[in-house]
Amino acid sequence: MSYHNPNTPPRKSATFDDYTLAEIRRAAATGIYDIRGAGTKRKVPHFDDLLFLGASISRYPLEGYREKCDTSVVLGTRFAKKPIHLKTPITIAGMSFGALSGNAKEALGRGATIAGTSTTTGDGGMTDEERGHSQTLVYQYLPSRYGMNPKDLRRADAIEVVVGQGAKPGGGGMLLGQKISDRVANMRNLPKGIDQRSACRHPDWTGPDDLEIKILELREITNWEKPIYIKVGGARPYYDTALAVKAGADVVVLDGMQGGTAATQDVFIENVGMPTLACIGPAVQALQDLGMHRKVQLVISGGIRSGADVAKALALGADAVAIGTAALVAIGDNDPKWEEEYQKLGTTAGAYDDWHEGKDPAGITTQDPELMKRLDPVLAGRRLANYLKVMTLEAQTIARACGHNRLHNLEPEDLVALTMEAAAMAQVPLAGTNWYPGKGGF
């Protein structure tokens, strides 16, 4: 005979929590999987689990008010006749016109130009507004080939062949019919108002040998002027980086699972891929093993939010970073001033991720003409430029504190880890020791 104490509160399951129970009921009622945008919401080891070791006696710090700290970076130095010169190593990741409004794409171009960095087209082609307001524009070449044409390849400053994305490595993109306006349909050669899904693999090649041929074709089309990037999702970073280099890439873009997406299955976002922190080390090791570190540049994306994140990525061996979700927040996404309207959509400003539905009150992830008017691309561009400036200054502050006069002089020796997981992933010592898991000794 059992006895239950009426004063003991009911205990809920950690495995079958309220969210999990609600998802089971939703799936049972509808028979369809959940689709959403943004990135993973689960907590995984990230840059927050690393700390910098500022200089003192053993290393001399720099004075911020009179000693320079260089932030510039050059991308595409391996083969391209015209590599990209940026004032800051913080770039804007690919986000498509279709997923984003035309005003949002213009704002990203304006902000990146003011800050002296690049922006990226995303799936769906190149708009005149984006090209016109982007001093440096990277053109994404995806499996869908939406909007792809030789003219725009030549108009771009670099070409990014997208093999995978951090939120969905191995999966294709989605754009639902309510966002397929006349203009989007025309650019993608699609019927208006019909759901579309991009393929998950390129039709032109099936492996690294074929990829090498495709890269050569792109170089010939652009007279060997444009840097060729290869973007991969964080799944097998050592081998993917090595094969991208072997295929002839000038730049490797590596996107961890904290990277966002316009729309895909929730089960993909939360259960496929690896944390950004876990991806950097193997990619850097691959470049080092091939004798190509700093010769082929490495761009890291997925959950970059602050200058500290930038500095940590560079200290671990990256040459630059790319931001997507953070850039959208900077121009006005998830702004609490629209909270009442977010509530009407059944969500809240900080959690809004139903970008695929095209009802964004901020006018960013929508093709609704009335909602789009809410986003002033000039003002939004200035906000993005301010954010990029602050991130760059933050990274500079950290580099100077560690005794470096250049952001790219930051190194793993400047870092310690707060957790065993972060120490193992980043291969930097656990704070207070000279050891990390796998090193041996203590």
JOVEN-V788466 format. One record per backbone hydrogen bond with DSSP energy under -1.0 kcal/mol. CO is the residue of the C=O (numbers start at 1). NH is the residue of the N-H. Records with the same first field share a line. If there is no record, write none. Layout:
CO = NH + NH
This chain:
5 = 8
17 = 21
18 = 22
19 = 23
20 = 24
21 = 25
22 = 26
23 = 27
24 = 28
25 = 29
26 = 30
27 = 31
34 = 266
36 = 264
46 = 49
47 = 50
49 = 418
51 = 416
63 = 66 + 67
70 = 407
73 = 86
75 = 84
84 = 75
86 = 73
89 = 321
91 = 323
96 = 100
100 = 98
101 = 105
102 = 106
103 = 107
104 = 108
105 = 109
106 = 110
107 = 111
108 = 112
109 = 113
110 = 114
111 = 115
112 = 117
116 = 87
118 = 92
119 = 138
127 = 131
128 = 132
129 = 133
136 = 119
137 = 157 + 158
138 = 121
139 = 160
141 = 162
142 = 145
145 = 148
149 = 153
150 = 154
151 = 155
152 = 156
158 = 139
159 = 229
160 = 141
161 = 231
165 = 168
168 = 171
173 = 198
175 = 196
176 = 179
177 = 180
179 = 181
180 = 193
181 = 185
182 = 186
183 = 187
184 = 188
185 = 190
191 = 194
196 = 175
207 = 211
208 = 212
209 = 213
210 = 214
211 = 215
212 = 216
213 = 217
214 = 218
215 = 219
216 = 220
217 = 221
218 = 222
219 = 224
220 = 223
222 = 225
224 = 81
225 = 82
227 = 159
228 = 250 + 251
229 = 161
230 = 253
231 = 163 + 164
232 = 255
233 = 235
234 = 274
236 = 240
237 = 241
238 = 242
239 = 243
240 = 244
241 = 245
242 = 246
243 = 247
244 = 249
245 = 248
250 = 297
251 = 230
252 = 299
253 = 232
254 = 301
255 = 234
256 = 259
257 = 40
261 = 38
264 = 36
265 = 269
266 = 270
268 = 272
274 = 257
276 = 279 + 280
279 = 283
280 = 284
281 = 285
282 = 286
283 = 287
284 = 288
285 = 289
286 = 290
287 = 292
288 = 291
292 = 295 + 296
297 = 252
298 = 319 + 320
299 = 254
300 = 322
301 = 256
306 = 310
307 = 311
308 = 312
309 = 313
310 = 314
311 = 315
312 = 316
313 = 318
314 = 317
320 = 300
321 = 91
323 = 93
324 = 328
325 = 329
326 = 330
327 = 331
328 = 333
332 = 335
335 = 338
336 = 339
338 = 342
339 = 343
340 = 344
341 = 345
342 = 347
343 = 346
348 = 351 + 352
353 = 37 + 355
354 = 357
355 = 358
360 = 363
364 = 101
368 = 372
369 = 373
371 = 374
372 = 375
376 = 380
377 = 381
378 = 382
379 = 383
380 = 384
381 = 385
382 = 386
383 = 387
384 = 388
385 = 389
386 = 390
387 = 391
388 = 392
389 = 393
390 = 394
391 = 395
392 = 396
393 = 397
394 = 398
395 = 399
396 = 400
397 = 401
398 = 402
399 = 404
400 = 62 + 403
401 = 55
405 = 70
406 = 409
407 = 410
411 = 414
412 = 415
414 = 53
416 = 51
417 = 431
419 = 423
420 = 424
421 = 425
422 = 426
423 = 427
429 = 417
430 = 433
435 = 430
436 = 439
